[in-house]
Amino acid sequence: MPTITIPDDAYQRLSHRASSLGISTDTLVAHLLERGDQGPIPPGDLPYDQWKQRFDELLANAASRAHRYPPGFQADVSRESIYEGRGE
């Protein structure tokens, strides 16, 4: 199998990204080459258990910032508040 040489820092970034997705570095590189410049691997391309783990990490990250808001704070993210004042 052919091999290539890349800078250590680039390999470390690839390795870290692959590890966070729960895939091998080879698989990540192959996927990136297939996708071209289309951005990150979408969650739909991950097996459910890996997607669930990433989602739980996202929720934990959000919960870790809860202390930044005043007690009892609740964001109004209703459709009505989002489009309020934009005409009917």
Backbone as a printed PyTorch tensor [residue, N CA C, xyz], in Angstrom:
tensor([[[  0.8520,  -1.1730,   0.0000],
         [  0.0000,   0.0000,   0.0000],
         [  0.8970,   1.2360,   0.0000]],

        [[  0.5820,   2.2220,  -0.8400],
         [  1.3670,   3.4610,  -0.8510],
         [  1.2070,   4.2260,   0.4600]],

        [[  2.2090,   4.9920,   0.7940],
         [  2.1560,   5.8380,   1.9830],
         [  2.5060,   7.2660,   1.6000]],

        [[  2.1060,   8.2020,   2.4360],
         [  2.4710,   9.6000,   2.2420],
         [  3.0550,  10.1240,   3.5490]],

        [[  3.8010,  11.1990,   3.4440],
         [  4.3610,  11.8340,   4.6210],
         [  3.7050,  13.1990,   4.7750]],

        [[  3.1740,  13.4490,   5.9650],
         [  2.5680,  14.7520,   6.2530],
         [  3.1770,  15.2850,   7.5500]],

        [[  3.1030,  16.5880,   7.7630],
         [  3.6470,  17.1430,   9.0020],
         [  2.9690,  16.5320,  10.2280]],

        [[  3.7450,  16.4060,  11.3060],
         [  3.2190,  15.8110,  12.5400],
         [  1.9840,  16.5280,  13.0520]],

        [[  1.9780,  17.8620,  13.0030],
         [  0.8130,  18.5950,  13.5260],
         [ -0.4380,  18.3050,  12.7030]],

        [[ -0.2930,  18.1430,  11.3990],
         [ -1.4460,  17.8080,  10.5530],
         [ -1.9670,  16.4150,  10.8990]],

        [[ -1.0390,  15.4770,  11.0990],
         [ -1.4670,  14.1280,  11.4660],
         [ -2.1480,  14.1180,  12.8250]],

        [[ -1.6310,  14.8810,  13.7620],
         [ -2.2410,  14.9430,  15.0940],
         [ -3.6670,  15.4800,  15.0000]],

        [[ -3.8770,  16.5050,  14.1640],
         [ -5.2290,  17.0520,  13.9850],
         [ -6.1600,  16.0120,  13.3710]],

        [[ -5.6830,  15.3100,  12.3480],
         [ -6.4900,  14.2610,  11.7230],
         [ -6.7990,  13.1480,  12.7170]],

        [[ -5.7910,  12.7400,  13.4590],
         [ -5.9560,  11.6610,  14.4200],
         [ -6.9560,  12.0500,  15.5110]],

        [[ -6.8360,  13.2680,  16.0070],
         [ -7.7550,  13.7390,  17.0590],
         [ -9.1840,  13.7900,  16.5330]],

        [[ -9.3550,  14.3000,  15.3160],
         [-10.6930,  14.3930,  14.7140],
         [-11.2730,  12.9970,  14.5140]],

        [[-10.4820,  12.0860,  13.9890],
         [-10.9570,  10.7160,  13.7680],
         [-11.3420,  10.0650,  15.0880]],

        [[-10.5220,  10.2800,  16.1050],
         [-10.8060,   9.7080,  17.4160],
         [-12.1130,  10.2480,  17.9800]],

        [[-12.3450,  11.5580,  17.8120],
         [-13.5810,  12.1430,  18.3310],
         [-14.8130,  11.6200,  17.6070]],

        [[-14.6280,  11.1830,  16.3650],
         [-15.7350,  10.6010,  15.6000],
         [-15.8420,   9.0930,  15.7910]],

        [[-14.8470,   8.5190,  16.4400],
         [-14.8580,   7.0820,  16.6620],
         [-14.5460,   6.2670,  15.4170]],

        [[-13.7340,   6.8440,  14.5140],
         [-13.3470,   6.1370,  13.2920],
         [-11.8310,   6.1830,  13.1650]],

        [[-11.2940,   5.3860,  12.2460],
         [ -9.8490,   5.3930,  12.0440],
         [ -9.4380,   6.6190,  11.2460]],

        [[ -8.1670,   6.9780,  11.3560],
         [ -7.6440,   8.1110,  10.5930],
         [ -7.7750,   7.8380,   9.0990]],

        [[ -7.5030,   6.6040,   8.6780],
         [ -7.6410,   6.2470,   7.2660],
         [ -9.0660,   6.4600,   6.7710]],

        [[-10.0370,   6.0460,   7.5760],
         [-11.4460,   6.2040,   7.2020],
         [-11.8090,   7.6840,   7.0960]],

        [[-11.3200,   8.4900,   8.0410],
         [-11.6000,   9.9280,   8.0000],
         [-11.0330,  10.5550,   6.7340]],

        [[ -9.7820,  10.2430,   6.4270],
         [ -9.1530,  10.8190,   5.2350],
         [ -9.9000,  10.3880,   3.9770]],

        [[-10.2600,   9.1200,   3.8790],
         [-11.0020,   8.6380,   2.7140],
         [-12.3310,   9.3710,   2.5890]],

        [[-13.0220,   9.5570,   3.7220],
         [-14.3080,  10.2530,   3.7020],
         [-14.1300,  11.7090,   3.2790]],

        [[-13.1010,  12.3560,   3.7870],
         [-12.8460,  13.7480,   3.4200],
         [-12.5270,  13.8750,   1.9340]],

        [[-11.7800,  12.9300,   1.3970],
         [-11.4600,  12.9610,  -0.0300],
         [-12.7130,  12.7510,  -0.8790]],

        [[-13.5990,  11.8660,  -0.4300],
         [-14.8420,  11.6180,  -1.1600],
         [-15.7500,  12.8400,  -1.1470]],

        [[-15.8040,  13.5190,  -0.0100],
         [-16.6980,  14.6690,   0.1460],
         [-16.1390,  15.9410,  -0.4830]],

        [[-14.8430,  15.9940,  -0.6890],
         [-14.2390,  17.2120,  -1.1980],
         [-14.2980,  18.2870,  -0.1280]],

        [[-14.6440,  19.4890,  -0.5050],
         [-14.6840,  20.6150,   0.4350],
         [-16.1210,  20.8810,   0.8670]],

        [[-16.7960,  19.8550,   1.3440],
         [-18.2020,  19.9850,   1.7010],
         [-18.4120,  20.0790,   3.2010]],

        [[-17.3720,  20.3110,   3.9690],
         [-17.5390,  20.5010,   5.3990],
         [-17.3990,  19.2330,   6.2000]],

        [[-17.8030,  19.2940,   7.4670],
         [-17.6050,  18.1640,   8.3760],
         [-18.5230,  16.9940,   8.0610]],

        [[-18.1920,  15.8580,   8.6390],
         [-19.0180,  14.6630,   8.4700],
         [-20.3450,  14.9050,   9.1870]],

        [[-21.4500,  14.8260,   8.4660],
         [-22.7440,  15.0770,   9.1150],
         [-23.0970,  13.9670,  10.1000]],

        [[-23.8590,  14.3180,  11.1480],
         [-24.2250,  13.3200,  12.1410],
         [-24.9270,  12.1030,  11.5580]],

        [[-25.6540,  12.2710,  10.4630],
         [-26.3700,  11.1620,   9.8540],
         [-25.4560,  10.0810,   9.3200]],

        [[-24.1880,  10.4180,   9.1170],
         [-23.2320,   9.4370,   8.6240],
         [-22.6120,   8.6090,   9.7420]],

        [[-22.9670,   8.9130,  10.9830],
         [-22.4220,   8.1850,  12.1270],
         [-23.3980,   7.1140,  12.5830]],

        [[-22.8820,   6.0120,  13.0990],
         [-23.7720,   5.0280,  13.7160],
         [-24.4890,   5.6820,  14.9000]],

        [[-25.6700,   5.1680,  15.2410],
         [-26.4910,   5.7950,  16.2840],
         [-25.7480,   5.9670,  17.6030]],

        [[-25.0200,   4.9450,  18.0460],
         [-24.3570,   5.0580,  19.3510],
         [-23.3170,   6.1740,  19.3650]],

        [[-22.6100,   6.3810,  18.2450],
         [-21.6480,   7.4770,  18.1690],
         [-22.3720,   8.8200,  18.0960]],

        [[-23.4660,   8.8740,  17.3100],
         [-24.2520,  10.1060,  17.2420],
         [-24.7820,  10.4620,  18.6180]],

        [[-25.3190,   9.4730,  19.3500],
         [-25.8710,   9.7070,  20.6800],
         [-24.7970,  10.2150,  21.6250]],

        [[-23.6030,   9.6480,  21.5510],
         [-22.5060,  10.0990,  22.4060],
         [-22.1690,  11.5630,  22.1140]],

        [[-22.0770,  11.9240,  20.8350],
         [-21.7790,  13.3200,  20.4790],
         [-22.8940,  14.2450,  20.9230]],

        [[-24.1380,  13.8080,  20.8000],
         [-25.2740,  14.6270,  21.2170],
         [-25.2520,  14.8320,  22.7290]],

        [[-24.9830,  13.7610,  23.4800],
         [-24.8910,  13.8730,  24.9350],
         [-23.7640,  14.8080,  25.3470]],

        [[-22.6380,  14.7640,  24.6260],
         [-21.5310,  15.6810,  24.9110],
         [-21.9500,  17.1230,  24.6450]],

        [[-22.7080,  17.3440,  23.5830],
         [-23.2050,  18.6800,  23.2700],
         [-24.1190,  19.1910,  24.3790]],

        [[-25.0330,  18.3400,  24.8590],
         [-25.9190,  18.7400,  25.9480],
         [-25.1430,  19.0290,  27.2270]],

        [[-24.1360,  18.2150,  27.5150],
         [-23.3190,  18.4350,  28.7160],
         [-22.5520,  19.7450,  28.5970]],

        [[-22.0730,  20.0510,  27.4130],
         [-21.3690,  21.3030,  27.1830],
         [-22.3050,  22.4860,  27.4310]],

        [[-23.5220,  22.3990,  26.9220],
         [-24.5050,  23.4690,  27.1420],
         [-24.8400,  23.5960,  28.6230]],

        [[-25.0180,  22.4800,  29.2970],
         [-25.3390,  22.5040,  30.7320],
         [-24.1950,  23.1050,  31.5420]],

        [[-22.9650,  22.9310,  31.0760],
         [-21.8150,  23.4670,  31.8120],
         [-21.7770,  24.9910,  31.7840]],

        [[-22.5420,  25.6030,  30.8810],
         [-22.5870,  27.0680,  30.8010],
         [-23.7840,  27.6570,  31.5340]],

        [[-24.5850,  26.8260,  32.1560],
         [-25.8200,  27.2950,  32.7970],
         [-25.5610,  28.3550,  33.8640]],

        [[-24.4150,  28.2900,  34.5240],
         [-24.1090,  29.2550,  35.5850],
         [-23.9420,  30.6790,  35.0670]],

        [[-23.8260,  30.8600,  33.7720],
         [-23.6500,  32.1900,  33.1830],
         [-24.9500,  32.9900,  33.1360]],

        [[-26.0630,  32.3240,  33.2910],
         [-27.3590,  32.9830,  33.1910],
         [-27.9440,  33.2230,  34.5770]],

        [[-28.8150,  34.2480,  34.6990],
         [-29.4260,  34.5040,  36.0090],
         [-30.3500,  33.3600,  36.4150]],

        [[-30.5590,  33.1800,  37.7230],
         [-31.4530,  32.1110,  38.1840],
         [-32.8340,  32.2340,  37.5450]],

        [[-33.3740,  31.1200,  37.1200],
         [-34.7040,  31.1010,  36.5220],
         [-34.7540,  31.5250,  35.0620]],

        [[-33.6040,  31.8370,  34.4600],
         [-33.5870,  32.2780,  33.0640],
         [-34.1340,  31.1920,  32.1560]],

        [[-34.9890,  31.6220,  31.2230],
         [-35.5190,  30.6860,  30.2420],
         [-35.5950,  31.4260,  28.9090]],

        [[-34.9000,  30.9330,  27.9120],
         [-34.8840,  31.5730,  26.6030],
         [-36.2310,  31.3680,  25.9130]],

        [[-36.7260,  32.4250,  25.2940],
         [-37.9670,  32.3140,  24.5240],
         [-37.5790,  32.0410,  23.0740]],

        [[-37.6220,  30.7950,  22.6900],
         [-37.2400,  30.4060,  21.3430],
         [-38.4580,  29.9230,  20.5540]],

        [[-39.6130,  30.4350,  20.9160],
         [-40.8240,  30.0410,  20.2120],
         [-40.8390,  30.6540,  18.8130]],

        [[-41.5690,  30.0490,  17.9400],
         [-41.6990,  30.5660,  16.5820],
         [-42.2100,  32.0000,  16.6000]],

        [[-43.1610,  32.2700,  17.4940],
         [-43.7330,  33.6080,  17.5730],
         [-42.6730,  34.6490,  17.9310]],

        [[-41.8080,  34.3360,  18.8970],
         [-40.7930,  35.3170,  19.3040],
         [-39.7090,  35.4720,  18.2430]],

        [[-39.4000,  34.4100,  17.5330],
         [-38.3720,  34.4940,  16.5010],
         [-38.8110,  35.4140,  15.3660]],

        [[-40.0700,  35.3170,  14.9690],
         [-40.5460,  36.0950,  13.8360],
         [-41.3080,  37.3530,  14.2290]],

        [[-41.3100,  37.6740,  15.5040],
         [-42.0390,  38.8510,  15.9900],
         [-41.5190,  40.1130,  15.2990]],

        [[-42.4400,  40.9260,  14.8080],
         [-42.0890,  42.1890,  14.1780],
         [-41.6020,  42.0740,  12.7420]],

        [[-41.7210,  40.9340,  12.1480],
         [-41.2420,  40.7580,  10.7720],
         [-42.3540,  40.7870,   9.7490]],

        [[-43.5420,  41.1710,  10.1870],
         [-44.6670,  41.2100,   9.2470],
         [-45.3450,  39.8690,   9.1680]],

        [[-46.5100,  39.9020,   8.6240],
         [-47.2980,  38.6750,   8.5200],
         [-47.3030,  38.1550,   7.1090]]])
